[in-house]
């Protein structure tokens, strides 16, 4: 179960020292001997916190590493800082702004997509505010000329080929699956694509050299021994693309971690590792090798399901379940922002945190989580999770293998806004598992308790329900 803790920093600045203290508090709560790694973003204060914690826990093989997706985003910024790409981006932004500013052009844009039967609607989006120069530098009379410029579109096509592997791997690594073993593969593939596409682009030789230098700089910044370890113990990869030095770092980390874990024999782990890497003993059996390369068997499943009797399994499982990115934390920020809104700004930190906890875990553990629509402040006839009172969640009526989950809602009479279209009362969502012996019963009971505890907190906060309807 995911437990996103909400911390009110109050008057504290987010210095490296303060961040280190907060991370250490989490370590203490978990148990320092259970901590294998810590993943954060790549901000300077985070790196300072790493240094402080490394010094304090020098006797522990705790790996501190940055978010791989954040590293790739920083790499994109390295590319966009170049003069050629900066001009290209400004031209593209000018086109997007003109189309988005005119409803006729926007409608025509979508009509052309429908006419061509595009499988997926393309939505024009402007990047967030960055250092990129303003599109006001381009004269209005030149904006229409851009569309007729064949050189511009060829440069756009070339630029997209360069960015394609970055987009691909940011999306892959940000997923909820554990992919720390693939971080090295991502950077290797990106470097290969750049070596092929950069000479074909309109970038100058010096700009091409800067990009290749940035590849190496970001690789050094991103990769740690734990990434080499995970790549080596991926049965599909086995470190085949790593350098000799990287393999040594990965093997050293395996050894240090085996000594740290209390439930494994260090010598047995080394024996297993030698057999695994040389495809001898148990690992030379055909069914084991077939399982190792099976596309539907993940590295974690391979070690847990096939290699259950070997001590190396516990070391592999400990690291292969580590996240490649801190995207889960960023997603929790988004969930928190959707709960603590401008119109719902009187929530206490504790209550908003509890609602975020329910929101995230409902999506993770509910059998019908992918069918739940989250709505905020739009349709007041719907509760927080997107359903009306006592609505049954959509599902296959013929499927009796799983439990049926219903959001049962208690309606509280409101004295105001009864005439508002679609409004039907103040809802307090409750999750109820209607099947007996369900594996998730404890989860729903805990969520139920959190939701009703939040109602009590709301009363304690003296929220004026007549004004804060949503």
C-alpha positions in Angstrom: 0.0 0.0 0.0 1.3 3.4 -0.9 1.6 5.8 2.1 2.3 9.3 0.8 3.2 11.4 3.9 2.2 15.0 3.8 4.6 17.3 5.7 4.0 20.9 6.4 7.4 22.6 6.1 6.0 25.7 7.8 8.8 28.3 8.2 11.5 25.9 7.2 13.5 26.5 4.0 14.1 23.5 1.8 17.8 23.4 2.5 19.9 20.2 2.1 20.1 19.9 5.9 16.4 20.1 6.3 15.7 17.6 3.5 18.3 15.2 5.0 16.5 15.4 8.3 13.1 14.6 6.7 14.6 11.7 4.8 16.3 10.4 7.9 12.9 10.5 9.7 11.5 8.2 7.0 14.5 5.9 7.4 13.9 5.7 11.1 10.2 5.0 10.6 11.0 2.2 8.2 14.0 0.8 10.0 17.5 1.8 8.8 18.4 -1.9 8.2 15.6 -2.2 5.8 16.6 0.7 3.6 18.3 -0.2 0.3 18.1 3.0 -1.7 16.6 6.5 -1.9 15.5 8.1 -5.1 14.9 11.9 -5.4 15.0 14.5 -8.1 18.4 16.0 -9.1 18.0 19.4 -7.3 21.1 20.8 -5.6 19.5 20.6 -2.1 18.7 16.9 -2.7 22.3 16.1 -3.7 23.5 17.9 -0.5 21.1 15.7 1.5 22.6 12.6 -0.2 26.1 13.7 0.9 25.0 14.3 4.5 23.2 11.0 4.7 26.0 9.0 3.0 28.4 10.4 5.6 26.2 9.5 8.5 25.4 6.0 7.2 28.8 5.2 5.7 28.6 1.7 7.1 25.3 1.0 5.2 25.1 0.1 1.5 22.3 2.7 0.9 22.3 4.0 -2.7 21.2 7.5 -3.3 20.4 8.3 -6.9 18.4 10.8 -9.0 15.2 10.4 -11.0 16.1 9.1 -14.4 13.1 10.8 -16.0 14.2 14.1 -14.5 17.7 13.6 -15.9 16.3 13.0 -19.4 14.2 16.2 -19.1 17.3 18.1 -18.1 19.0 16.6 -21.2 16.1 17.9 -23.4 16.8 21.4 -21.9 20.5 21.0 -22.9 19.4 20.5 -26.5 16.9 23.3 -26.6 19.6 25.8 -25.4 21.4 25.5 -28.7 20.9 28.4 -31.1 19.6 26.3 -34.0 17.0 24.4 -31.9 16.0 27.6 -30.1 15.1 29.3 -33.4 13.2 26.2 -34.5 11.2 26.0 -31.3 10.3 29.7 -31.4 9.0 29.2 -34.9 6.9 26.2 -33.9 5.5 28.1 -30.9 4.5 31.0 -33.2 2.4 28.6 -35.3 0.8 27.1 -32.3 -0.1 30.4 -30.8 -1.7 31.7 -34.1 -3.8 28.5 -34.4 -4.9 28.5 -30.8 -5.8 32.2 -30.8 -8.3 31.7 -33.6 -11.3 29.4 -33.1 -11.8 29.0 -36.9 -8.2 27.8 -37.3 -8.5 25.4 -34.3 -11.7 23.9 -35.7 -10.0 23.6 -39.1 -7.1 21.9 -37.5 -9.3 19.2 -35.9 -11.4 18.9 -39.0 -8.3 18.0 -41.1 -7.4 15.3 -38.6 -10.9 13.8 -38.8 -10.8 14.0 -42.5 -7.5 12.0 -42.6 -9.0 9.6 -40.0 -6.1 10.0 -37.7 -6.2 7.2 -35.0 -5.5 9.7 -32.3 -6.4 13.4 -32.0 -3.3 15.6 -31.9 -3.7 18.5 -29.4 -1.5 21.6 -29.9 0.3 22.4 -26.6 2.7 25.1 -25.7 5.7 24.2 -23.4 5.7 25.6 -19.9 7.5 28.8 -19.2 11.2 28.3 -19.6 14.2 30.2 -20.8 13.2 30.0 -24.4 12.9 33.4 -26.1 9.6 34.9 -26.7 7.8 34.3 -30.0 7.3 38.1 -30.2 10.7 38.2 -31.8 9.1 36.8 -35.0 7.2 39.4 -37.1 3.6 38.7 -37.7 4.0 38.8 -41.5 6.6 36.0 -41.3 4.2 33.6 -39.4 2.3 32.6 -42.5 5.5 32.2 -44.4 6.7 29.5 -42.0 4.0 27.1 -43.0 5.1 27.3 -46.6 8.8 26.8 -45.8 9.9 23.3 -46.8 13.2 23.8 -45.0 11.4 24.5 -41.7 9.4 21.2 -41.9 12.5 19.2 -42.8 14.2 20.6 -39.8 11.2 19.8 -37.6 11.2 16.2 -38.8 14.9 15.9 -38.1 14.5 17.5 -34.7 11.7 15.1 -33.8 13.9 12.1 -34.7 16.5 13.3 -32.3 14.0 13.8 -29.5 12.0 10.6 -30.2 14.2 8.3 -27.9 14.1 10.8 -25.1 10.3 11.0 -25.3 10.1 7.2 -25.5 12.2 6.5 -22.4 10.8 9.3 -20.3 7.4 7.7 -20.8 8.6 4.2 -20.1 10.6 5.0 -17.0 7.8 7.1 -15.5 5.5 4.2 -15.5 4.4 2.5 -12.3 6.4 -0.6 -13.1 9.9 -1.1 -11.6 12.4 -0.4 -14.4 15.6 0.5 -12.7 17.3 -2.3 -14.7 16.5 -0.5 -18.0 18.0 2.9 -17.1 21.4 2.0 -18.6 19.7 0.6 -21.7 17.8 3.9 -22.1 21.0 6.0 -22.1 22.8 3.6 -24.4 20.0 3.7 -27.0 19.8 7.5 -26.8 23.5 7.8 -27.5 23.3 5.4 -30.5 20.3 7.3 -32.0 22.2 10.6 -31.6 25.4 9.2 -33.3 23.2 8.2 -36.3 20.8 11.2 -36.5 23.0 14.2 -35.5 25.2 14.1 -38.7 22.0 14.2 -40.8 20.6 17.2 -39.0 21.1 21.0 -39.6 23.0 21.4 -36.4 26.5 22.7 -36.6 29.5 20.6 -35.8 30.1 22.4 -32.5 26.4 22.0 -31.6 26.6 18.2 -32.3 29.7 18.0 -30.2 27.9 19.8 -27.3 25.0 17.3 -27.5 27.3 14.3 -27.4 29.2 15.8 -24.4 25.9 16.4 -22.7 25.0 12.7 -23.2 28.1 11.7 -21.3 27.6 14.3 -18.6 24.0 13.2 -18.0 25.0 9.5 -18.1 27.6 10.1 -15.4 25.1 12.1 -13.4 22.3 9.5 -13.7 24.0 6.1 -13.4 25.1 4.7 -10.0 26.3 1.2 -9.1 22.8 0.2 -8.2 21.8 0.7 -11.9 24.7 -1.6 -13.0 23.7 -4.1 -10.4 20.0 -4.2 -11.6 21.1 -4.5 -15.3 23.5 -7.4 -14.4 20.7 -9.3 -12.6 18.2 -8.7 -15.4 18.1 -12.2 -17.0 17.4 -10.7 -20.4 20.4 -8.3 -20.2 23.0 -9.7 -17.8 25.0 -6.5 -18.3 25.8 -7.2 -21.9 25.9 -3.5 -22.8 27.9 -2.4 -19.8 31.6 -1.5 -19.8 34.1 -3.6 -17.8 34.3 -0.9 -15.2 30.6 -0.7 -14.9 30.3 -4.4 -14.4 32.9 -4.3 -11.7 31.0 -1.5 -9.9 27.8 -3.6 -10.1 29.4 -6.7 -8.8 31.0 -4.8 -5.9 27.5 -3.4 -5.0 26.0 -6.9 -5.0 28.7 -8.1 -2.6 28.2 -5.2 -0.2 24.4 -5.6 -0.3 24.7 -9.3 0.4 26.8 -8.6 3.5 24.2 -6.1 4.7 21.1 -8.3 4.3 20.5 -10.5 7.3 18.5 -13.2 5.6 21.1 -14.3 3.1 24.5 -16.1 3.2 27.1 -13.9 1.6 29.1 -16.9 0.3 26.0 -18.6 -1.2 25.1 -15.3 -2.9 28.5 -15.2 -4.6 28.2 -18.8 -5.7 24.8 -18.2 -7.2 26.1 -15.1 -8.9 28.9 -17.0 -10.6 26.6 -19.7 -11.8 24.0 -17.2 -13.0 26.5 -15.2 -15.1 28.1 -18.3 -16.6 24.8 -20.1 -17.3 26.0 -23.1 -15.2 24.3 -25.3 -12.6 20.6 -24.5 -12.3 20.8 -21.7 -14.8 22.0 -24.0 -17.6 18.6 -25.8 -17.7 16.6 -25.1 -20.8 13.3 -24.1 -19.0 15.3 -21.6 -16.9 16.8 -20.0 -20.0 13.5 -19.9 -21.7 11.9 -18.3 -18.7 14.7 -15.7 -18.6 14.0 -14.4 -22.1 10.2 -14.8 -22.0 8.7 -11.4 -22.9 5.9 -11.7 -20.4 8.1 -12.7 -17.4 9.6 -9.6 -15.7 13.0 -9.8 -14.0 11.3 -9.6 -10.5 8.9 -12.4 -11.4 11.8 -14.5 -12.8 13.7 -14.3 -9.5 10.6 -14.8 -7.3 8.9 -17.5 -9.3 11.8 -19.5 -10.9 14.8 -19.0 -8.7 12.9 -19.3 -5.4 15.5 -21.5 -3.6 18.6 -19.4 -4.1 19.9 -16.7 -1.8 20.7 -14.5 -4.7 17.0 -14.2 -5.3 16.6 -12.0 -2.2 19.4 -9.7 -3.3 18.0 -9.4 -6.8 14.4 -8.8 -5.6 15.5 -6.1 -3.2 17.1 -4.0 -5.9 14.9 -4.8 -8.9 11.9 -3.5 -7.0 13.5 -0.1 -6.6 11.9 2.7 -8.7 13.8 4.2 -11.6 12.2 7.6 -11.1 10.5 9.8 -8.5 7.5 10.1 -10.8 5.2 8.4 -8.2 5.9 11.3 -5.9 5.3 13.9 -8.6 1.9 12.2 -9.3 1.0 12.5 -5.7 1.7 16.2 -5.9 -0.8 16.3 -8.8 -3.4 14.4 -6.8 -2.9 16.7 -3.8 -3.3 19.7 -6.1 -6.6 18.4 -7.4 -7.8 18.0 -3.9 -6.5 21.2 -2.3 -7.8 23.6 -4.9 -8.5 27.3 -4.9 -12.1 26.7 -4.2 -11.3 24.2 -1.5 -8.5 26.0 0.2 -9.6 25.6 3.8 -8.6 22.0 4.1 -6.0 21.3 6.8 -2.7 19.8 5.7 -3.6 16.6 7.6 -7.0 16.2 6.1 -5.8 16.9 2.5 -3.1 14.4 3.1 -5.5 11.8 4.2 -7.7 12.4 1.1 -4.6 12.1 -1.1 -3.8 8.8 0.6 -7.3 7.4 -0.2 -7.2 8.8 -3.8 -3.8 7.2 -4.6 -4.5 3.8 -3.0 -8.0 3.5 -4.5 -6.4 3.7 -7.9 -3.7 1.2 -7.0 -5.7 -1.5 -5.2 -9.3 -1.3 -6.3 -10.3 -4.0 -8.7 -12.2 -1.4 -10.7 -9.8 1.5 -10.2 -9.2 2.0 -13.9 -13.0 2.6 -14.3 -13.2 5.3 -11.6 -13.4 8.8 -12.9 -12.0 11.5 -10.7 -13.9 14.8 -10.9 -13.3 18.1 -9.0 -15.7 20.9 -8.6 -17.4 20.5 -11.9 -20.6 18.4 -11.5 -21.9 18.8 -8.0 -24.3 15.9 -8.5 -21.2 13.7 -8.4 -19.2 12.8 -5.3 -15.4 13.2 -5.1 -14.8 9.9 -7.0 -17.2 10.7 -9.8 -20.3 8.8 -8.9 -23.8 9.7 -7.6 -25.1 8.4 -4.3 -25.2 4.6 -4.1 -24.1 4.2 -7.7 -22.5 0.8 -8.3 -19.2 0.9 -10.0 -19.3 -0.3 -13.7 -18.2 -3.8 -14.3 -19.0 -7.1 -16.0 -22.3 -8.3 -14.5 -21.5 -11.9 -15.5 -18.2 -11.9 -13.6 -18.7 -13.4 -10.2 -15.0 -14.2 -9.5 -14.2 -10.9 -7.8 -15.8 -8.7 -5.2 -18.4 -6.0 -6.0 -17.4 -2.6 -4.7 -19.9 0.1 -4.2 -19.4 3.7 -3.1 -22.2 4.0 -0.5 -22.8 7.7 0.2 -24.5 9.4 3.2 -26.4 12.5 2.2 -26.3 15.5 4.5 -29.1 18.1 4.0 -27.9 21.5 2.9 -29.7 24.7 3.6 -28.3 26.6 0.7 -27.7 26.2 -3.0 -30.5 23.6 -3.3 -31.6 25.3 -6.5 -28.2 24.9 -8.2 -28.6 22.6 -11.3 -27.5 19.1 -10.6 -26.8 19.7 -6.9 -28.2 17.0 -4.6 -26.5 17.4 -1.2 -23.3 17.2 0.7 -21.6 13.8 0.1 -19.3 11.9 2.3 -17.9 8.9 0.3 -17.6 5.5 2.0 -15.9 2.5 0.4 -17.7 -0.7 1.2 -16.7 -4.2 0.1 -19.8 -6.2 -0.3 -18.2 -9.7 -0.7 -17.2 -11.9 2.2 -13.7 -13.0 2.6 -12.4 -10.4 0.2 -8.6 -9.9 0.2 -9.1 -6.2 0.1 -11.5 -6.0 3.0 -9.0 -4.6 5.4 -7.9 -2.0 2.8 -11.5 -0.7 2.3 -12.1 -0.6 6.1 -8.9 1.5 6.5 -10.0 3.8 3.6 -13.4 4.0 5.2 -11.9 5.0 8.5 -9.7 7.6 6.9 -12.7 9.2 5.0 -14.9 9.4 8.1 -12.0 10.7 10.2 -11.6 13.4 7.6 -15.2 14.4 8.2 -14.5 14.9 11.9 -11.4 16.9 11.0 -13.5 19.1 8.8 -15.8 19.8 11.7 -12.8 20.6 13.9 -11.5 23.0 11.3 -14.8 24.8 11.5 -15.4 24.8 7.8 -18.3 26.8 6.7 -20.3 24.3 4.6 -22.7 26.9 3.5 -19.9 28.6 1.6 -17.5 25.8 0.7 -20.0 23.5 -1.0 -17.3 21.6 -3.0 
